[in-house]
Structure formats: C-alpha cells, structure tokens
C-alpha cells in the first residue's frame, strides 16, 4: 500500500512539473510575438518597417505602429540582443501576479515611447523600435524587487544606482554605453527610450506598492 501511494505521489509530482507555469506561458508568448513580428528579418534580413513607430505615419492613421514598435528590430543582432535581454528579465521577475506583470510591461512600453516623444525631436525622422527601453524598465523593476526583499537589498541598491547612472550618462553624452563594442547593426538608438522605460517602471512599481500598503493597512485595522 505504501509503495502504491509513493508511486502515485511521484506521478502527480511529475505531472505538475510538466504543466507550464504562467511565467513559462508568458515567456513563450513574448518569444512567439518577437519571431512573428520579425519573420521577414529572420528569414530574409528585411525589417518590418511598416510596424516601426513613426509619428507622421501614426498621425496619418497607421495606429498599429503605436502598439507594434517595441517588437520590431533592424537586424538579427539587434533582435537577439534586445530579445534575449527582455526575455531573461521577464523570466526573472519576482512578481507572481500575471495581471501585475502585464501592467509592468504596459508601463515600461508606454514610458519608452512617451518620454522620447517629449524629449527627443529626432524621433520624427528616425522613428522608434526595439525592446531596449522596456528591457531597461524590467531591469529597474528587478532591482526594486531586490531592494524590497531585504536579503538582496544591497544588491538591488547597487543595480538600481548603476542603471540610473547609465541612463543619465547616455542622455548627457548622447551616446549609448558600449556603443562602439556592438557586433552588429542596432540602428540609430533614441537614448531617451531607455530612461522612459525606467520612468514608466518606477511609477508603476510605486503605484502598485502604494496600493498594496494601503490594502494591508486597512486589513490590519
């Protein structure tokens, strides 16, 4: 009888481990979106310029560009660099709520677009694409999660400080950090998109943390 129970427990454990978690499903979804959006690039080295963000095109009615731009990349190297970084950071988020994870994504993407629109006039000519801005936002959230975890607080502070220094240096210098070390084409980076991703992430993280604190306070009364 004990042997049967042990075998049943082992089978149930194996079945549970084979079921994809929400994080795994989301990771596969992001990966699929990146591949589909850049299919022409992957197959024939042709970027999907009709999906990049161009202010004049959006004003002319091509509204979808405001949604698709972060998925689009100018080269396979650009896609690999941004895509792997974003997926790695997404997978590493400590937040388990699927809703809140997608709110983080929305905030980082929105910030990555809105801040350049306000601060970088060259976006009108160059346009905007790529996951580097949202990836910077996810990095900020990761650092903030570490700061709140107590055990990794020092690491979180160091990472967040380094991120802030990097984005500030890029804006002040007008150059991407390690720009000369890239092994492939990354286009013409709109550097304020990195700062925008961080701003969007910090604002959303602070909003969610504030709501959680308010709810916990009300429950304790």
C-alpha positions as a LaTeX table, in Angstrom:
\begin{tabular}{lrrr}
\hline
Residue & $x$ (\AA) & $y$ (\AA) & $z$ (\AA) \\
\hline
Unk1 & 0.00 & 0.00 & 0.00 \\
Unk2 & 2.80 & 2.40 & 0.89 \\
Unk3 & 4.54 & 1.60 & $-2.40$ \\
Unk4 & 1.36 & 2.43 & $-4.35$ \\
Unk5 & 0.95 & 5.74 & $-2.50$ \\
Unk6 & 4.61 & 6.61 & $-3.16$ \\
Unk7 & 4.23 & 5.81 & $-6.86$ \\
Unk8 & 1.03 & 7.88 & $-7.08$ \\
Unk9 & 2.72 & 10.83 & $-5.38$ \\
Unk10 & 5.66 & 10.59 & $-7.81$ \\
Unk11 & 3.35 & 10.55 & $-10.84$ \\
Unk12 & 1.37 & 13.53 & $-9.56$ \\
Unk13 & 4.59 & 15.45 & $-8.93$ \\
Unk14 & 5.83 & 14.69 & $-12.44$ \\
Unk15 & 2.52 & 15.76 & $-13.95$ \\
Unk16 & 2.57 & 19.06 & $-12.03$ \\
Unk17 & 6.16 & 19.76 & $-13.05$ \\
Unk18 & 5.28 & 19.19 & $-16.72$ \\
Unk19 & 2.48 & 21.78 & $-16.66$ \\
Unk20 & 3.75 & 25.19 & $-17.86$ \\
Unk21 & 3.53 & 27.95 & $-15.27$ \\
Unk22 & 2.05 & 31.35 & $-16.05$ \\
Unk23 & 5.60 & 32.67 & $-16.39$ \\
Unk24 & 6.50 & 29.96 & $-18.91$ \\
Unk25 & 3.37 & 30.62 & $-20.96$ \\
Unk26 & 4.07 & 34.36 & $-20.97$ \\
Unk27 & 7.69 & 33.74 & $-21.97$ \\
Unk28 & 6.59 & 31.61 & $-24.91$ \\
Unk29 & 4.06 & 34.25 & $-25.90$ \\
Unk30 & 6.67 & 37.02 & $-25.92$ \\
Unk31 & 9.06 & 34.79 & $-27.87$ \\
Unk32 & 6.37 & 33.99 & $-30.43$ \\
Unk33 & 5.43 & 37.65 & $-30.84$ \\
Unk34 & 9.07 & 38.62 & $-31.38$ \\
Unk35 & 9.58 & 35.93 & $-34.02$ \\
Unk36 & 6.32 & 36.62 & $-35.86$ \\
Unk37 & 6.85 & 40.39 & $-35.87$ \\
Unk38 & 10.38 & 39.93 & $-37.22$ \\
Unk39 & 9.72 & 36.99 & $-39.54$ \\
Unk40 & 10.93 & 38.92 & $-42.57$ \\
Unk41 & 14.10 & 39.78 & $-40.69$ \\
Unk42 & 14.70 & 36.22 & $-39.53$ \\
Unk43 & 14.03 & 34.67 & $-42.95$ \\
Unk44 & 15.24 & 37.33 & $-45.35$ \\
Unk45 & 17.02 & 40.05 & $-43.34$ \\
Unk46 & 14.20 & 42.50 & $-44.11$ \\
Unk47 & 12.99 & 44.51 & $-41.07$ \\
Unk48 & 9.26 & 45.21 & $-40.74$ \\
Unk49 & 9.49 & 48.97 & $-41.27$ \\
Unk50 & 5.71 & 49.16 & $-41.64$ \\
Unk51 & 5.41 & 48.24 & $-37.94$ \\
Unk52 & 8.00 & 50.67 & $-36.54$ \\
Unk53 & 6.83 & 53.79 & $-34.75$ \\
Unk54 & 6.83 & 56.87 & $-36.98$ \\
Unk55 & 4.87 & 59.88 & $-35.65$ \\
Unk56 & 3.74 & 61.08 & $-39.08$ \\
Unk57 & 2.57 & 57.61 & $-40.09$ \\
Unk58 & 0.60 & 57.20 & $-36.85$ \\
Unk59 & $-0.97$ & 60.63 & $-37.37$ \\
Unk60 & $-1.94$ & 59.54 & $-40.88$ \\
Unk61 & $-3.95$ & 56.63 & $-39.48$ \\
Unk62 & $-1.43$ & 53.82 & $-39.08$ \\
Unk63 & $-2.32$ & 53.49 & $-35.40$ \\
Unk64 & $-1.00$ & 49.94 & $-35.05$ \\
Unk65 & 2.56 & 51.27 & $-35.09$ \\
Unk66 & 1.94 & 52.63 & $-31.57$ \\
Unk67 & 1.48 & 49.03 & $-30.41$ \\
Unk68 & 3.90 & 47.03 & $-32.54$ \\
Unk69 & 7.04 & 49.19 & $-32.43$ \\
Unk70 & 8.81 & 47.52 & $-29.46$ \\
Unk71 & 8.66 & 44.12 & $-31.16$ \\
Unk72 & 10.43 & 45.33 & $-34.31$ \\
Unk73 & 14.21 & 45.28 & $-34.76$ \\
Unk74 & 16.54 & 46.46 & $-37.51$ \\
Unk75 & 18.87 & 43.44 & $-37.66$ \\
Unk76 & 19.15 & 39.89 & $-36.42$ \\
Unk77 & 21.82 & 41.03 & $-33.99$ \\
Unk78 & 19.52 & 43.77 & $-32.70$ \\
Unk79 & 16.71 & 41.22 & $-32.26$ \\
Unk80 & 18.99 & 38.75 & $-30.48$ \\
Unk81 & 20.45 & 41.40 & $-28.17$ \\
Unk82 & 17.16 & 43.02 & $-27.16$ \\
Unk83 & 15.05 & 39.86 & $-27.29$ \\
Unk84 & 17.27 & 37.72 & $-25.09$ \\
Unk85 & 17.72 & 40.53 & $-22.56$ \\
Unk86 & 13.99 & 41.22 & $-22.33$ \\
Unk87 & 13.03 & 37.53 & $-22.05$ \\
Unk88 & 15.70 & 36.91 & $-19.41$ \\
Unk89 & 14.50 & 39.84 & $-17.30$ \\
Unk90 & 10.83 & 38.89 & $-17.76$ \\
Unk91 & 11.54 & 35.34 & $-16.62$ \\
Unk92 & 13.38 & 36.65 & $-13.56$ \\
Unk93 & 10.62 & 38.91 & $-12.24$ \\
Unk94 & 9.69 & 38.02 & $-8.67$ \\
Unk95 & 6.12 & 39.26 & $-9.13$ \\
Unk96 & 3.84 & 36.22 & $-9.43$ \\
Unk97 & 0.64 & 38.03 & $-10.38$ \\
Unk98 & 0.08 & 37.74 & $-14.12$ \\
Unk99 & $-2.01$ & 40.91 & $-14.13$ \\
Unk100 & 0.68 & 42.95 & $-12.40$ \\
Unk101 & 3.40 & 41.57 & $-14.66$ \\
Unk102 & 1.48 & 42.75 & $-17.70$ \\
Unk103 & 0.89 & 46.11 & $-16.06$ \\
Unk104 & 4.65 & 46.37 & $-15.66$ \\
Unk105 & 5.07 & 45.55 & $-19.33$ \\
Unk106 & 2.49 & 48.15 & $-20.36$ \\
Unk107 & 4.11 & 50.81 & $-18.18$ \\
Unk108 & 7.62 & 50.18 & $-19.48$ \\
Unk109 & 6.46 & 50.20 & $-23.10$ \\
Unk110 & 4.39 & 53.35 & $-22.62$ \\
Unk111 & 7.25 & 55.15 & $-20.88$ \\
Unk112 & 9.71 & 54.03 & $-23.55$ \\
Unk113 & 7.56 & 55.76 & $-26.17$ \\
Unk114 & 6.16 & 58.80 & $-24.36$ \\
Unk115 & 9.44 & 60.14 & $-22.96$ \\
Unk116 & 11.20 & 60.19 & $-26.36$ \\
Unk117 & 8.16 & 61.91 & $-27.86$ \\
Unk118 & 8.58 & 64.65 & $-25.26$ \\
Unk119 & 12.38 & 64.85 & $-25.14$ \\
Unk120 & 13.77 & 63.70 & $-28.50$ \\
Unk121 & 12.64 & 65.61 & $-31.62$ \\
Unk122 & 14.75 & 63.29 & $-33.81$ \\
Unk123 & 12.17 & 60.55 & $-33.30$ \\
Unk124 & 10.14 & 62.20 & $-36.07$ \\
Unk125 & 12.83 & 61.39 & $-38.63$ \\
Unk126 & 14.38 & 58.25 & $-37.15$ \\
Unk127 & 11.30 & 56.55 & $-35.73$ \\
Unk128 & 11.45 & 54.11 & $-32.84$ \\
Unk129 & 11.67 & 50.35 & $-32.50$ \\
Unk130 & 13.24 & 47.70 & $-30.29$ \\
Unk131 & 12.89 & 46.22 & $-26.81$ \\
Unk132 & 15.80 & 48.07 & $-25.19$ \\
Unk133 & 13.56 & 50.65 & $-23.48$ \\
Unk134 & 11.14 & 48.09 & $-22.00$ \\
Unk135 & 14.14 & 45.92 & $-21.02$ \\
Unk136 & 15.60 & 48.84 & $-19.06$ \\
Unk137 & 12.24 & 49.14 & $-17.34$ \\
Unk138 & 12.20 & 45.46 & $-16.39$ \\
Unk139 & 15.75 & 45.83 & $-15.06$ \\
Unk140 & 14.53 & 48.67 & $-12.84$ \\
Unk141 & 11.66 & 46.54 & $-11.54$ \\
Unk142 & 14.05 & 43.65 & $-10.85$ \\
Unk143 & 16.31 & 45.97 & $-8.85$ \\
Unk144 & 13.36 & 47.39 & $-6.90$ \\
Unk145 & 12.11 & 43.88 & $-6.10$ \\
Unk146 & 15.56 & 43.03 & $-4.73$ \\
Unk147 & 15.56 & 46.19 & $-2.61$ \\
Unk148 & 12.26 & 45.15 & $-1.02$ \\
Unk149 & 13.41 & 41.56 & $-0.47$ \\
Unk150 & 15.69 & 42.53 & 2.48 \\
Unk151 & 18.14 & 39.66 & 1.82 \\
Unk152 & 19.22 & 41.16 & $-1.51$ \\
Unk153 & 18.67 & 44.81 & $-0.59$ \\
Unk154 & 22.31 & 45.86 & $-1.08$ \\
Unk155 & 22.48 & 44.19 & $-4.49$ \\
Unk156 & 19.24 & 45.86 & $-5.51$ \\
Unk157 & 20.52 & 49.29 & $-4.50$ \\
Unk158 & 23.74 & 48.76 & $-6.46$ \\
Unk159 & 21.87 & 47.59 & $-9.57$ \\
Unk160 & 19.36 & 50.43 & $-9.44$ \\
Unk161 & 22.09 & 53.02 & $-8.87$ \\
Unk162 & 24.07 & 51.64 & $-11.78$ \\
Unk163 & 21.01 & 51.72 & $-14.02$ \\
Unk164 & 20.25 & 55.33 & $-13.11$ \\
Unk165 & 23.87 & 56.32 & $-13.73$ \\
Unk166 & 23.84 & 54.57 & $-17.12$ \\
Unk167 & 20.64 & 56.21 & $-18.37$ \\
Unk168 & 21.75 & 59.63 & $-17.11$ \\
Unk169 & 25.14 & 59.29 & $-18.81$ \\
Unk170 & 23.52 & 58.29 & $-22.10$ \\
Unk171 & 21.23 & 61.31 & $-22.10$ \\
Unk172 & 24.01 & 63.74 & $-21.15$ \\
Unk173 & 26.60 & 62.31 & $-23.54$ \\
Unk174 & 24.26 & 61.48 & $-26.41$ \\
Unk175 & 25.88 & 58.06 & $-26.79$ \\
Unk176 & 24.78 & 54.58 & $-25.82$ \\
Unk177 & 27.02 & 52.85 & $-23.30$ \\
Unk178 & 29.36 & 50.40 & $-25.08$ \\
Unk179 & 28.03 & 51.61 & $-28.44$ \\
Unk180 & 31.38 & 51.03 & $-30.12$ \\
Unk181 & 31.54 & 47.43 & $-28.90$ \\
Unk182 & 28.41 & 46.15 & $-30.64$ \\
Unk183 & 28.94 & 43.27 & $-33.06$ \\
Unk184 & 26.11 & 44.22 & $-35.41$ \\
Unk185 & 23.68 & 46.88 & $-36.54$ \\
Unk186 & 21.47 & 48.41 & $-33.84$ \\
Unk187 & 20.21 & 51.28 & $-35.98$ \\
Unk188 & 20.16 & 54.81 & $-34.59$ \\
Unk189 & 19.21 & 54.46 & $-30.90$ \\
Unk190 & 16.84 & 57.02 & $-29.38$ \\
Unk191 & 18.55 & 57.00 & $-25.98$ \\
Unk192 & 15.70 & 58.63 & $-24.10$ \\
Unk193 & 13.69 & 55.44 & $-24.63$ \\
Unk194 & 15.91 & 53.78 & $-22.00$ \\
Unk195 & 15.15 & 56.49 & $-19.46$ \\
Unk196 & 11.48 & 56.36 & $-20.44$ \\
Unk197 & 11.32 & 52.64 & $-19.74$ \\
Unk198 & 12.84 & 53.20 & $-16.31$ \\
Unk199 & 10.46 & 56.06 & $-15.51$ \\
Unk200 & 7.41 & 54.02 & $-16.53$ \\
Unk201 & 8.60 & 51.06 & $-14.49$ \\
Unk202 & 9.33 & 53.07 & $-11.34$ \\
Unk203 & 5.97 & 54.86 & $-11.47$ \\
Unk204 & 4.03 & 51.62 & $-11.91$ \\
Unk205 & 6.05 & 49.84 & $-9.21$ \\
Unk206 & 5.45 & 52.71 & $-6.78$ \\
Unk207 & 1.73 & 52.75 & $-7.60$ \\
Unk208 & 1.34 & 49.01 & $-7.02$ \\
Unk209 & 3.43 & 49.12 & $-3.83$ \\
Unk210 & 1.32 & 52.01 & $-2.54$ \\
Unk211 & $-1.93$ & 50.18 & $-3.24$ \\
Unk212 & $-0.65$ & 47.04 & $-1.53$ \\
Unk213 & 0.41 & 49.01 & 1.53 \\
Unk214 & $-2.99$ & 50.72 & 1.72 \\
Unk215 & $-4.81$ & 47.38 & 1.46 \\
Unk216 & $-2.61$ & 45.80 & 4.15 \\
Unk217 & $-3.14$ & 48.78 & 6.46 \\
Unk218 & $-6.91$ & 48.63 & 6.04 \\
Unk219 & $-6.93$ & 44.90 & 6.76 \\
Unk220 & $-4.90$ & 45.33 & 9.95 \\
Unk221 & $-7.39$ & 47.81 & 11.40 \\
\hline
\end{tabular}
